[in-house]
Each structure stands twice: as structure tokens, then as C-alpha cells.
Amino acid sequence: MSYLALKHLHITCVVLSGLGFSLRGWWMLCESPLGRHRLARILPHVVDSILLGSALTMAWLSGQYPFVNGWLTAKLCGLIAYILLGTMALKRGRTRAIRARYLGLALLAYAYIVSVALTRSPLVFANP
């Protein structure tokens, strides 16, 4: 697979992951049973696994690594925050209000990760 095809796969998974998380967050806020559907519990893991695999492969092919390149380190830290905040939003928050706050914070972390990817700068929403 060419690097360009891998990058397109990665970007597609980024969009699918963000949309899927937003939809599951909406379902959580509305207390919809759709959020507990089998496909809603499995598909995000498939998309996110492909997303992570494509990211690791692109890093290896390009020779750019976290803790060497600042912007990739920022993306990794943002990803860890996104995962932790998302877990609190969708599963571990005790009340719907707490889960809603974590959902908002997780979406901000997602936006930060995308911003860093587009600008290749760890500064928040820097100009490309």
C-alpha cells in the first residue's frame, strides 16, 4: 500500500471515529438504546484499530516518531486524553451531567488532535 493510500485510509478513519464518537455521545445524552446495540459497541474498536495501525505504519514509513517530533508527541498526549475523557463520557461518568461535561472535553481533545495533525504544531489551532 502506498503512503498516500495509507494516509487517505487514516484520514477516513479519523472522520469515522469522530463521527461515531459524537453519535454515541448523542445517544448517551438521549439515553437511547441504540448506544447499547452490538454494532455500536464493536464497530468503534474496528475503526480505531485501523486508525491506530495506519498511524503507526505512517510514522514508521516516514521516520517520524513521538518523543522525537514535538507535534507527534502532542498528538499522542492528545490521544491519551481523548481516550480517558471519552471513557468517562460514555461509560464511567456517574451522572448524565458529568458524562456530558466529559463528552465536551473529549470533543475538544479530538479537535486538538486534528488541529495538531493539520498544522504539525503542538500549539492550539496554530496557523498552518
Secondary structure as the mmCIF struct_conf table of DSSP 4:
data_model
#
loop_
_struct_conf.conf_type_id
_struct_conf.id
_struct_conf.beg_label_comp_id
_struct_conf.beg_label_asym_id
_struct_conf.beg_label_seq_id
_struct_conf.end_label_comp_id
_struct_conf.end_label_asym_id
_struct_conf.end_label_seq_id
HELX_RH_AL_P HELX_RH_AL_P1 TYR A 3 CYS A 30
TURN_TY1_P TURN_TY1_P1 GLU A 31 GLU A 31
HELX_RH_3T_P HELX_RH_3T_P1 PRO A 33 ARG A 36
BEND BEND1 HIS A 37 HIS A 37
HELX_RH_AL_P HELX_RH_AL_P2 ARG A 38 SER A 62
TURN_TY1_P TURN_TY1_P2 GLY A 63 GLY A 63
STRN STRN1 PRO A 66 PRO A 66
TURN_TY1_P TURN_TY1_P3 PHE A 67 VAL A 68
STRN STRN2 ASN A 69 ASN A 69
HELX_RH_AL_P HELX_RH_AL_P3 GLY A 70 THR A 87
HELX_RH_PI_P HELX_RH_PI_P1 MET A 88 ARG A 92
BEND BEND2 ARG A 94 THR A 95
HELX_RH_AL_P HELX_RH_AL_P4 ARG A 96 THR A 119
BEND BEND3 PRO A 122 LEU A 123
TURN_TY1_P TURN_TY1_P4 VAL A 124 PHE A 125
#
